[in-house]
Amino acid sequence: MENSIRKACLTPEFQLHRVEPLWRYRVRRVARGESHLALSATPKVFMHLVPVSEEVFTLDKNNQQTVETVRALPLLFRRNPYYYRINIDGFFGYIKSEKPDATITSYRQLFWDGSIEYADTSWLDSRHTNEESIEPIPLSHFEYEIVTCLKSSIVILKQLHVPLPIQIHVALIGLRDYRAMASRYNRPENYLFDRDEFFFQSVVISDWEDKPELVVRPIFDQIWNAGGYLRSFSYDANGDWKPDLR
């Protein structure tokens, strides 16, 4: 019986239910500024990659190759960290605001156990053209940025020998009253994101050959749902990902 319970506790389904509440709690704490980070008080994009293998794993702190590999880990939205440091959690890279408050606008935290936390406050904030106007969010471009970051992350996690499977989580915080559009040259629907918090269904990378753009389709569908669309328009009739990046 004990062995059966242990096996049940190590299934992907159990790990998902175990990680999900911890992930939401973590995102809310960071968004509220209750962790060690001081983030800009603007809408936020979070993405987490969490290994859920039964295998115990820790990054090799004494291997110089590990340090060099980690430095290649980008931020969200194709930016590179300007500042690097080691903290109690692992490897931390970030960009700070040029404003007097010097808050962090984007960071990535690689934890000792191989998990990655991404947070960005600048991409959504850039939608503000002035004090009274907010440009709609081009969802195809948002998808492209997420997939680009995922592809880089997965390559690096593989190089670091982080065990599979890996759960992918995406959350959007502070998005109420923003609008969505399919691409930059499409007219936006007259729908607003109707809440401050969006925690989307997680997905799993179970093989290094998995294509991130196909794995994350359930997340993208939900993001488009939140913006007033029936589904992501980036997938064709064959299920291939072809975002409109005009």
Helices and strands as residue ranges (DSSP letters): H 2-9, H 12-31, E 44-51, H 64-71, G 76-78, E 83-87, E 90-96, E 104-111, E 116-120, H 122-125, E 137-138, H 139-159, E 166-173, E 180-181, E 197-199, E 203-205, H 212-215, H 217-226
